[in-house]
């Protein structure tokens, strides 16, 4: 498999990424064929190499986008779930049901927003401000790390 499926190398985050992308793999009981993408990441400063394999049924997504998606998923695993397990005593079993856990976090966030709107902002119901616009403001401000303003000053 040295030359077959080989893509042009690309560079991200100080790494040279070599890629081999092949599809058409069959597994009994699976209706769709699988695509296997293999990456070799080489740190340009240290020379350290890491090999990563990705298996998907998607044929449309570019191999560079798949690499980025894979690394974003690792960020979630390494940061969010690791922090939850280490600092908040979320047992290992929570991580096996990650989609359910994320949904439950969304429910908690929804409830906190509702409590904030109706208990902290006096007269919110009469203000003609939509919940959707408040959510957008929260999201934008949180992304800009302007949490202090939205939580303490504007809330009254």
Secondary structure as UniProt FT lines:
FT   TURN            4..5
FT   STRAND          6..12
FT   TURN            13..14
FT   STRAND          15..25
FT   TURN            28..29
FT   STRAND          34..43
FT   TURN            44..46
FT   STRAND          49..56
FT   HELIX           63..75
FT   HELIX           76..81
FT   HELIX           82..87
FT   HELIX           93..96
FT   HELIX           98..115
FT   HELIX           116..120
FT   TURN            122..123
FT   HELIX           124..126
FT   HELIX           131..143
FT   TURN            144..145
FT   HELIX           147..148
FT   HELIX           149..153
FT   TURN            154..155
//
